[in-house]
Amino acid sequence: MKRAAHLASVELPLKGWQVVLTRPAGEASAWRSAIRALGGAPLSLPGMRLAAPADEALVVRQWQQALLARWVIFTSPIAVRFAAGLGGWSAAMHALAMGEATRRALARRGVEAVAPRRQDSEGLLALPALQQLAGQSVALVGGGDGRGLLRQQLQRRGARLSEVQVYRRLPPRLNRRHVAAVQGLSTAALLLLSSVEALTHLQAGLPEPVWQQLCQTQVIASSARVAAAAQAAGCRYLVSAGSALRADMLATAVGVARATAA
């Protein structure tokens, strides 16, 4: 019996754990499948929702101009998906990706891009291509996703910066079903958090007692910055995964589950 339990913990390391996903609605299916494959029970608690631009005609014009830039920077796979829907897609663009998942999303659409090993703004800014930018045009393609450092440094280096917000990030529509799901969490629950914005939306959208209950779960944060924001919001049990990649977040979750069982 003990051997069977040990094998189950190795092969299904998240068995008995609820894993709360805060990714936008419609963007979490691959995560749910991966969690189930590890034996966990995924629970969707979207920290935001995504929407097309309010003025799509304007964004199409901005996108067409962005394709002429010396460098086109994509901030996420979601930005790639929404930009591809605007038409005029060019495999010849000079693309840079915020991370490996974004690079792969571009590759699936025939665009070769460079991504930094460190998958954040600092890593991107360290790329050789972005060191000497005086007079060069750089287009930042995303959803207005708080890349303040990136904008500041690109402009400081002399880039002629333009931005194309190909989608909008809006507060989630949380309802009684979401509240009840949080209230029903067991003590063996993990909260995956990859965005300060999602954290802010959840704290504002959930009743205070429910938010406090959510904060008692073990938080797997994508970065030290997200972990610090979660701690400031009242979360007590925190660990940083080092990146927002699904593999890294789930590997960290498995590590926490195993350490708890030890």
ABEGO torsion letter per residue (X at the ends): XAAAAAAAAAABAABGBBBBBABBBGAAAAAAAAAAAAGBBBBBBBABBBBBBABAAAAAAAAAAAAABABBBBABAAAAAAAAAAEGBBAABBBBBABAAAAAAAAAAGBBBBBBABBBAAAAAABAAAABABGBBBBBBBAGAGBAAAAAAAAAAGBBBBBBBABBBBBBBBBAAAAAAAAABBABBBBBBABAAAAAAAAAABBAAAAAAAAABBBBBABAAAAAAAAAAGBABBBBAGBABAAAAAAAAAAAAAAAAX
